[in-house]
Amino acid sequence: MIQEKFKILVVEDNINDASLIEYHLNKILEKPDIRKVDTFEKFTQAVHFFDPDVIISDYKLNGFTGMEVLDYVNKETTIRHFIFVTGTIYDEELAAETILSGATGYILKKHIKSLSTKLLPYFQKIANSKKAETLPAGHEKTLEAMQMFIENAKRDNEAIMQGYLEMKKTLEKYNYLKD
């Protein structure tokens, strides 16, 4: 089970399919925050107010399409992870078009019983990319510089402490001789 926290927006107009997707997400993710929407208007609101890490969308929806959803995501957001879970993409050209348009992947609903198994590699890859994004570019050099600073500070501290102890001894001798 993946420990990384995910905010997932499910765009699905079939309540049963949406519930099945949520069930399978809960099988592979420790603490997913899942929101489900069934209209384009609710989708656009959720994208901006919920700010999901991942969008899972059907292709053929009531009154709009998954390609319209993907197009909106590409033009209006910085969301990079978009997965189609659909019964519509049986056409290889259409499937290729979704990937070329920016979808992370697609899964056919005919495989809904094994959806968690099919989603797992996508979420493992997304979790790894989220971890990599948290480290700034060139972080190795920054960590190395910090380590050198700490080592230098430790040496300086030791030298200061040594000087302090020598001064203390000298002062004690002086006070002893003075009395």
Rosetta constraint file for C-alpha pairs under 8 A:
AtomPair CA 1 CA 27 HARMONIC 7.30 0.50
AtomPair CA 1 CA 28 HARMONIC 4.81 0.50
AtomPair CA 1 CA 29 HARMONIC 5.46 0.50
AtomPair CA 1 CA 30 HARMONIC 6.09 0.50
AtomPair CA 2 CA 28 HARMONIC 6.07 0.50
AtomPair CA 2 CA 29 HARMONIC 4.84 0.50
AtomPair CA 2 CA 30 HARMONIC 5.79 0.50
AtomPair CA 2 CA 123 HARMONIC 7.93 0.50
AtomPair CA 2 CA 124 HARMONIC 7.20 0.50
AtomPair CA 2 CA 127 HARMONIC 7.97 0.50
AtomPair CA 3 CA 29 HARMONIC 6.43 0.50
AtomPair CA 3 CA 30 HARMONIC 5.12 0.50
AtomPair CA 3 CA 31 HARMONIC 7.23 0.50
AtomPair CA 4 CA 29 HARMONIC 7.49 0.50
AtomPair CA 4 CA 30 HARMONIC 7.24 0.50
AtomPair CA 4 CA 31 HARMONIC 7.70 0.50
AtomPair CA 4 CA 127 HARMONIC 6.29 0.50
AtomPair CA 5 CA 29 HARMONIC 7.75 0.50
AtomPair CA 5 CA 30 HARMONIC 7.28 0.50
AtomPair CA 5 CA 31 HARMONIC 5.77 0.50
AtomPair CA 5 CA 32 HARMONIC 5.98 0.50
AtomPair CA 5 CA 33 HARMONIC 7.70 0.50
AtomPair CA 6 CA 29 HARMONIC 7.95 0.50
AtomPair CA 6 CA 31 HARMONIC 7.16 0.50
AtomPair CA 6 CA 32 HARMONIC 5.07 0.50
AtomPair CA 6 CA 33 HARMONIC 6.10 0.50
AtomPair CA 6 CA 52 HARMONIC 7.67 0.50
AtomPair CA 6 CA 53 HARMONIC 6.15 0.50
AtomPair CA 6 CA 54 HARMONIC 7.48 0.50
AtomPair CA 7 CA 32 HARMONIC 6.11 0.50
AtomPair CA 7 CA 33 HARMONIC 4.71 0.50
AtomPair CA 7 CA 34 HARMONIC 6.00 0.50
AtomPair CA 7 CA 35 HARMONIC 7.95 0.50
AtomPair CA 7 CA 50 HARMONIC 7.87 0.50
AtomPair CA 7 CA 51 HARMONIC 7.55 0.50
AtomPair CA 7 CA 52 HARMONIC 4.72 0.50
AtomPair CA 7 CA 53 HARMONIC 5.22 0.50
AtomPair CA 7 CA 54 HARMONIC 6.59 0.50
AtomPair CA 8 CA 32 HARMONIC 7.02 0.50
AtomPair CA 8 CA 33 HARMONIC 6.06 0.50
AtomPair CA 8 CA 34 HARMONIC 4.80 0.50
AtomPair CA 8 CA 35 HARMONIC 6.33 0.50
AtomPair CA 8 CA 52 HARMONIC 5.26 0.50
AtomPair CA 8 CA 53 HARMONIC 6.02 0.50
AtomPair CA 8 CA 54 HARMONIC 4.94 0.50
AtomPair CA 8 CA 55 HARMONIC 5.76 0.50
AtomPair CA 8 CA 56 HARMONIC 7.30 0.50
AtomPair CA 9 CA 34 HARMONIC 5.91 0.50
AtomPair CA 9 CA 35 HARMONIC 4.96 0.50
AtomPair CA 9 CA 36 HARMONIC 5.90 0.50
AtomPair CA 9 CA 37 HARMONIC 7.49 0.50
AtomPair CA 9 CA 46 HARMONIC 7.59 0.50
AtomPair CA 9 CA 47 HARMONIC 7.75 0.50
AtomPair CA 9 CA 52 HARMONIC 5.92 0.50
AtomPair CA 9 CA 54 HARMONIC 6.39 0.50
AtomPair CA 9 CA 55 HARMONIC 4.79 0.50
AtomPair CA 9 CA 56 HARMONIC 6.21 0.50
AtomPair CA 10 CA 18 HARMONIC 6.96 0.50
AtomPair CA 10 CA 34 HARMONIC 7.15 0.50
AtomPair CA 10 CA 35 HARMONIC 6.10 0.50
AtomPair CA 10 CA 36 HARMONIC 4.67 0.50
AtomPair CA 10 CA 37 HARMONIC 6.27 0.50
AtomPair CA 10 CA 55 HARMONIC 5.93 0.50
AtomPair CA 10 CA 56 HARMONIC 4.81 0.50
AtomPair CA 10 CA 57 HARMONIC 5.79 0.50
AtomPair CA 11 CA 18 HARMONIC 7.93 0.50
AtomPair CA 11 CA 36 HARMONIC 6.02 0.50
AtomPair CA 11 CA 37 HARMONIC 5.11 0.50
AtomPair CA 11 CA 38 HARMONIC 5.80 0.50
AtomPair CA 11 CA 39 HARMONIC 7.79 0.50
AtomPair CA 11 CA 43 HARMONIC 6.93 0.50
AtomPair CA 11 CA 55 HARMONIC 7.35 0.50
AtomPair CA 11 CA 56 HARMONIC 6.14 0.50
AtomPair CA 11 CA 57 HARMONIC 4.51 0.50
AtomPair CA 11 CA 58 HARMONIC 6.36 0.50
AtomPair CA 12 CA 17 HARMONIC 7.21 0.50
AtomPair CA 12 CA 18 HARMONIC 5.78 0.50
AtomPair CA 12 CA 36 HARMONIC 7.05 0.50
AtomPair CA 12 CA 37 HARMONIC 6.29 0.50
AtomPair CA 12 CA 38 HARMONIC 5.21 0.50
AtomPair CA 12 CA 57 HARMONIC 6.03 0.50
AtomPair CA 12 CA 58 HARMONIC 5.57 0.50
AtomPair CA 12 CA 61 HARMONIC 6.91 0.50
AtomPair CA 13 CA 18 HARMONIC 7.56 0.50
AtomPair CA 13 CA 37 HARMONIC 7.33 0.50
AtomPair CA 13 CA 38 HARMONIC 4.41 0.50
AtomPair CA 13 CA 39 HARMONIC 7.28 0.50
AtomPair CA 13 CA 61 HARMONIC 6.04 0.50
AtomPair CA 13 CA 62 HARMONIC 6.55 0.50
AtomPair CA 14 CA 18 HARMONIC 6.21 0.50
AtomPair CA 14 CA 38 HARMONIC 7.80 0.50
AtomPair CA 15 CA 19 HARMONIC 6.15 0.50
AtomPair CA 16 CA 20 HARMONIC 6.22 0.50
AtomPair CA 17 CA 21 HARMONIC 6.13 0.50
AtomPair CA 18 CA 22 HARMONIC 6.25 0.50
AtomPair CA 18 CA 36 HARMONIC 7.01 0.50
AtomPair CA 19 CA 23 HARMONIC 6.11 0.50
AtomPair CA 20 CA 24 HARMONIC 6.24 0.50
AtomPair CA 20 CA 112 HARMONIC 7.68 0.50
AtomPair CA 21 CA 25 HARMONIC 6.16 0.50
AtomPair CA 21 CA 112 HARMONIC 7.97 0.50
AtomPair CA 21 CA 115 HARMONIC 7.44 0.50
AtomPair CA 22 CA 26 HARMONIC 6.23 0.50
AtomPair CA 22 CA 34 HARMONIC 7.18 0.50
AtomPair CA 23 CA 27 HARMONIC 6.58 0.50
AtomPair CA 24 CA 28 HARMONIC 6.88 0.50
AtomPair CA 24 CA 115 HARMONIC 6.14 0.50
AtomPair CA 24 CA 116 HARMONIC 4.74 0.50
AtomPair CA 25 CA 29 HARMONIC 5.92 0.50
AtomPair CA 25 CA 32 HARMONIC 7.33 0.50
AtomPair CA 25 CA 116 HARMONIC 6.25 0.50
AtomPair CA 25 CA 119 HARMONIC 7.82 0.50
AtomPair CA 26 CA 30 HARMONIC 6.88 0.50
AtomPair CA 26 CA 31 HARMONIC 7.48 0.50
AtomPair CA 26 CA 32 HARMONIC 6.78 0.50
AtomPair CA 27 CA 116 HARMONIC 6.48 0.50
AtomPair CA 28 CA 116 HARMONIC 6.27 0.50
AtomPair CA 28 CA 120 HARMONIC 6.43 0.50
AtomPair CA 35 CA 46 HARMONIC 8.00 0.50
AtomPair CA 37 CA 42 HARMONIC 5.85 0.50
AtomPair CA 37 CA 43 HARMONIC 5.88 0.50
AtomPair CA 37 CA 46 HARMONIC 7.91 0.50
AtomPair CA 38 CA 42 HARMONIC 6.95 0.50
AtomPair CA 38 CA 43 HARMONIC 7.34 0.50
AtomPair CA 38 CA 61 HARMONIC 7.93 0.50
AtomPair CA 38 CA 62 HARMONIC 8.00 0.50
AtomPair CA 39 CA 43 HARMONIC 6.16 0.50
AtomPair CA 39 CA 62 HARMONIC 7.54 0.50
AtomPair CA 39 CA 63 HARMONIC 7.79 0.50
AtomPair CA 39 CA 64 HARMONIC 7.96 0.50
AtomPair CA 40 CA 44 HARMONIC 6.25 0.50
AtomPair CA 40 CA 64 HARMONIC 6.90 0.50
AtomPair CA 40 CA 69 HARMONIC 7.58 0.50
AtomPair CA 41 CA 45 HARMONIC 6.34 0.50
AtomPair CA 42 CA 46 HARMONIC 6.01 0.50
AtomPair CA 43 CA 47 HARMONIC 6.08 0.50
AtomPair CA 44 CA 48 HARMONIC 6.55 0.50
AtomPair CA 45 CA 49 HARMONIC 6.05 0.50
AtomPair CA 45 CA 50 HARMONIC 7.91 0.50
AtomPair CA 46 CA 50 HARMONIC 5.00 0.50
AtomPair CA 46 CA 51 HARMONIC 6.94 0.50
AtomPair CA 47 CA 51 HARMONIC 5.12 0.50
AtomPair CA 47 CA 52 HARMONIC 6.45 0.50
AtomPair CA 47 CA 77 HARMONIC 7.90 0.50
AtomPair CA 52 CA 79 HARMONIC 7.36 0.50
AtomPair CA 53 CA 79 HARMONIC 6.46 0.50
AtomPair CA 53 CA 80 HARMONIC 7.75 0.50
AtomPair CA 53 CA 81 HARMONIC 6.79 0.50
AtomPair CA 54 CA 79 HARMONIC 7.11 0.50
AtomPair CA 54 CA 80 HARMONIC 7.44 0.50
AtomPair CA 54 CA 81 HARMONIC 4.89 0.50
AtomPair CA 54 CA 82 HARMONIC 5.79 0.50
AtomPair CA 54 CA 83 HARMONIC 7.68 0.50
AtomPair CA 55 CA 81 HARMONIC 6.39 0.50
AtomPair CA 55 CA 82 HARMONIC 4.77 0.50
AtomPair CA 55 CA 83 HARMONIC 6.24 0.50
AtomPair CA 56 CA 82 HARMONIC 5.87 0.50
AtomPair CA 56 CA 83 HARMONIC 4.76 0.50
AtomPair CA 56 CA 84 HARMONIC 5.68 0.50
AtomPair CA 56 CA 85 HARMONIC 6.60 0.50
AtomPair CA 57 CA 66 HARMONIC 6.07 0.50
AtomPair CA 57 CA 69 HARMONIC 7.89 0.50
AtomPair CA 57 CA 82 HARMONIC 7.59 0.50
AtomPair CA 57 CA 83 HARMONIC 6.37 0.50
AtomPair CA 57 CA 84 HARMONIC 4.93 0.50
AtomPair CA 57 CA 85 HARMONIC 5.92 0.50
AtomPair CA 57 CA 86 HARMONIC 7.49 0.50
AtomPair CA 58 CA 65 HARMONIC 7.81 0.50
AtomPair CA 58 CA 66 HARMONIC 5.80 0.50
AtomPair CA 58 CA 84 HARMONIC 5.65 0.50
AtomPair CA 58 CA 85 HARMONIC 5.25 0.50
AtomPair CA 58 CA 86 HARMONIC 4.76 0.50
AtomPair CA 58 CA 87 HARMONIC 7.78 0.50
AtomPair CA 59 CA 65 HARMONIC 5.49 0.50
AtomPair CA 59 CA 66 HARMONIC 4.04 0.50
AtomPair CA 59 CA 67 HARMONIC 6.73 0.50
AtomPair CA 59 CA 84 HARMONIC 6.56 0.50
AtomPair CA 59 CA 85 HARMONIC 7.39 0.50
AtomPair CA 59 CA 86 HARMONIC 5.60 0.50
AtomPair CA 59 CA 87 HARMONIC 7.70 0.50
AtomPair CA 59 CA 88 HARMONIC 6.29 0.50
AtomPair CA 59 CA 89 HARMONIC 7.41 0.50
AtomPair CA 60 CA 64 HARMONIC 7.07 0.50
AtomPair CA 60 CA 65 HARMONIC 4.96 0.50
AtomPair CA 60 CA 66 HARMONIC 6.13 0.50
AtomPair CA 60 CA 86 HARMONIC 7.58 0.50
AtomPair CA 60 CA 88 HARMONIC 6.53 0.50
AtomPair CA 61 CA 65 HARMONIC 5.29 0.50
AtomPair CA 61 CA 66 HARMONIC 6.95 0.50
AtomPair CA 64 CA 68 HARMONIC 6.74 0.50
AtomPair CA 65 CA 69 HARMONIC 6.58 0.50
AtomPair CA 66 CA 70 HARMONIC 6.10 0.50
AtomPair CA 66 CA 84 HARMONIC 7.61 0.50
AtomPair CA 67 CA 71 HARMONIC 5.91 0.50
AtomPair CA 67 CA 98 HARMONIC 7.23 0.50
AtomPair CA 68 CA 72 HARMONIC 6.11 0.50
AtomPair CA 69 CA 73 HARMONIC 6.24 0.50
AtomPair CA 70 CA 74 HARMONIC 6.14 0.50
AtomPair CA 70 CA 82 HARMONIC 7.38 0.50
AtomPair CA 70 CA 101 HARMONIC 7.65 0.50
AtomPair CA 70 CA 102 HARMONIC 7.47 0.50
AtomPair CA 70 CA 103 HARMONIC 7.22 0.50
AtomPair CA 71 CA 75 HARMONIC 6.19 0.50
AtomPair CA 71 CA 101 HARMONIC 7.71 0.50
AtomPair CA 72 CA 76 HARMONIC 5.63 0.50
AtomPair CA 72 CA 77 HARMONIC 7.55 0.50
AtomPair CA 73 CA 77 HARMONIC 5.16 0.50
AtomPair CA 73 CA 78 HARMONIC 7.36 0.50
AtomPair CA 73 CA 79 HARMONIC 6.56 0.50
AtomPair CA 74 CA 78 HARMONIC 7.22 0.50
AtomPair CA 74 CA 79 HARMONIC 7.51 0.50
AtomPair CA 74 CA 80 HARMONIC 7.99 0.50
AtomPair CA 74 CA 102 HARMONIC 7.44 0.50
AtomPair CA 80 CA 102 HARMONIC 7.90 0.50
AtomPair CA 80 CA 104 HARMONIC 7.83 0.50
AtomPair CA 81 CA 103 HARMONIC 6.97 0.50
AtomPair CA 81 CA 104 HARMONIC 5.65 0.50
AtomPair CA 81 CA 126 HARMONIC 7.51 0.50
AtomPair CA 82 CA 102 HARMONIC 7.58 0.50
AtomPair CA 82 CA 103 HARMONIC 4.97 0.50
AtomPair CA 82 CA 104 HARMONIC 5.17 0.50
AtomPair CA 82 CA 105 HARMONIC 7.00 0.50
AtomPair CA 83 CA 103 HARMONIC 5.88 0.50
AtomPair CA 83 CA 104 HARMONIC 5.46 0.50
AtomPair CA 83 CA 105 HARMONIC 4.92 0.50
AtomPair CA 83 CA 106 HARMONIC 5.38 0.50
AtomPair CA 83 CA 107 HARMONIC 7.67 0.50
AtomPair CA 84 CA 103 HARMONIC 7.31 0.50
AtomPair CA 84 CA 105 HARMONIC 6.27 0.50
AtomPair CA 84 CA 106 HARMONIC 4.29 0.50
AtomPair CA 84 CA 107 HARMONIC 6.09 0.50
AtomPair CA 85 CA 106 HARMONIC 5.68 0.50
AtomPair CA 85 CA 107 HARMONIC 4.75 0.50
AtomPair CA 85 CA 108 HARMONIC 5.71 0.50
AtomPair CA 85 CA 109 HARMONIC 6.08 0.50
AtomPair CA 86 CA 106 HARMONIC 7.41 0.50
AtomPair CA 86 CA 107 HARMONIC 6.36 0.50
AtomPair CA 86 CA 108 HARMONIC 5.03 0.50
AtomPair CA 86 CA 109 HARMONIC 5.12 0.50
AtomPair CA 87 CA 108 HARMONIC 5.32 0.50
AtomPair CA 87 CA 109 HARMONIC 4.84 0.50
AtomPair CA 87 CA 110 HARMONIC 6.66 0.50
AtomPair CA 88 CA 108 HARMONIC 7.74 0.50
AtomPair CA 89 CA 94 HARMONIC 6.38 0.50
AtomPair CA 89 CA 95 HARMONIC 5.80 0.50
AtomPair CA 89 CA 108 HARMONIC 7.15 0.50
AtomPair CA 90 CA 94 HARMONIC 7.78 0.50
AtomPair CA 90 CA 95 HARMONIC 7.41 0.50
AtomPair CA 91 CA 95 HARMONIC 6.26 0.50
AtomPair CA 92 CA 96 HARMONIC 6.08 0.50
AtomPair CA 93 CA 97 HARMONIC 6.07 0.50
AtomPair CA 94 CA 98 HARMONIC 6.38 0.50
AtomPair CA 95 CA 99 HARMONIC 6.68 0.50
AtomPair CA 95 CA 106 HARMONIC 7.56 0.50
AtomPair CA 96 CA 100 HARMONIC 6.13 0.50
AtomPair CA 97 CA 101 HARMONIC 5.92 0.50
AtomPair CA 98 CA 102 HARMONIC 6.51 0.50
AtomPair CA 98 CA 103 HARMONIC 5.58 0.50
AtomPair CA 98 CA 105 HARMONIC 7.97 0.50
AtomPair CA 99 CA 103 HARMONIC 4.67 0.50
AtomPair CA 99 CA 104 HARMONIC 6.49 0.50
AtomPair CA 99 CA 105 HARMONIC 6.40 0.50
AtomPair CA 104 CA 122 HARMONIC 7.82 0.50
AtomPair CA 105 CA 122 HARMONIC 7.83 0.50
AtomPair CA 107 CA 111 HARMONIC 7.32 0.50
AtomPair CA 107 CA 115 HARMONIC 7.84 0.50
AtomPair CA 107 CA 118 HARMONIC 7.21 0.50
AtomPair CA 108 CA 112 HARMONIC 7.29 0.50
AtomPair CA 111 CA 115 HARMONIC 6.13 0.50
AtomPair CA 114 CA 118 HARMONIC 6.39 0.50
AtomPair CA 115 CA 119 HARMONIC 5.96 0.50
AtomPair CA 116 CA 120 HARMONIC 5.95 0.50
AtomPair CA 117 CA 121 HARMONIC 7.71 0.50
AtomPair CA 118 CA 122 HARMONIC 7.84 0.50
AtomPair CA 119 CA 123 HARMONIC 6.34 0.50
AtomPair CA 120 CA 124 HARMONIC 6.06 0.50
AtomPair CA 121 CA 125 HARMONIC 6.16 0.50
AtomPair CA 122 CA 126 HARMONIC 6.15 0.50
AtomPair CA 123 CA 127 HARMONIC 5.89 0.50
AtomPair CA 124 CA 128 HARMONIC 6.22 0.50
AtomPair CA 125 CA 129 HARMONIC 6.25 0.50
AtomPair CA 126 CA 130 HARMONIC 6.10 0.50
AtomPair CA 127 CA 131 HARMONIC 6.33 0.50
AtomPair CA 128 CA 132 HARMONIC 6.29 0.50
AtomPair CA 129 CA 133 HARMONIC 6.09 0.50
AtomPair CA 130 CA 134 HARMONIC 6.53 0.50
AtomPair CA 131 CA 135 HARMONIC 7.18 0.50
AtomPair CA 135 CA 139 HARMONIC 6.31 0.50
AtomPair CA 138 CA 142 HARMONIC 6.67 0.50
AtomPair CA 139 CA 143 HARMONIC 6.06 0.50
AtomPair CA 140 CA 144 HARMONIC 6.12 0.50
AtomPair CA 141 CA 145 HARMONIC 6.09 0.50
AtomPair CA 142 CA 146 HARMONIC 6.17 0.50
AtomPair CA 143 CA 147 HARMONIC 6.15 0.50
AtomPair CA 144 CA 148 HARMONIC 6.27 0.50
AtomPair CA 145 CA 149 HARMONIC 6.17 0.50
AtomPair CA 146 CA 150 HARMONIC 6.23 0.50
AtomPair CA 147 CA 151 HARMONIC 6.24 0.50
AtomPair CA 148 CA 152 HARMONIC 6.08 0.50
AtomPair CA 149 CA 153 HARMONIC 6.02 0.50
AtomPair CA 150 CA 154 HARMONIC 6.08 0.50
AtomPair CA 151 CA 155 HARMONIC 6.29 0.50
AtomPair CA 152 CA 156 HARMONIC 6.07 0.50
AtomPair CA 153 CA 157 HARMONIC 5.92 0.50
AtomPair CA 154 CA 158 HARMONIC 6.16 0.50
AtomPair CA 155 CA 159 HARMONIC 6.21 0.50
AtomPair CA 156 CA 160 HARMONIC 6.11 0.50
AtomPair CA 157 CA 161 HARMONIC 6.03 0.50
AtomPair CA 158 CA 162 HARMONIC 6.06 0.50
AtomPair CA 159 CA 163 HARMONIC 6.19 0.50
AtomPair CA 160 CA 164 HARMONIC 6.06 0.50
AtomPair CA 161 CA 165 HARMONIC 6.18 0.50
AtomPair CA 162 CA 166 HARMONIC 6.29 0.50
AtomPair CA 163 CA 167 HARMONIC 6.12 0.50
AtomPair CA 164 CA 168 HARMONIC 6.07 0.50
AtomPair CA 165 CA 169 HARMONIC 6.20 0.50
AtomPair CA 166 CA 170 HARMONIC 6.19 0.50
AtomPair CA 167 CA 171 HARMONIC 6.03 0.50
AtomPair CA 168 CA 172 HARMONIC 6.05 0.50
AtomPair CA 169 CA 173 HARMONIC 6.15 0.50
AtomPair CA 170 CA 174 HARMONIC 6.12 0.50
AtomPair CA 171 CA 175 HARMONIC 6.04 0.50
AtomPair CA 172 CA 176 HARMONIC 6.01 0.50
AtomPair CA 173 CA 177 HARMONIC 6.09 0.50
AtomPair CA 174 CA 178 HARMONIC 5.95 0.50
AtomPair CA 175 CA 179 HARMONIC 6.30 0.50
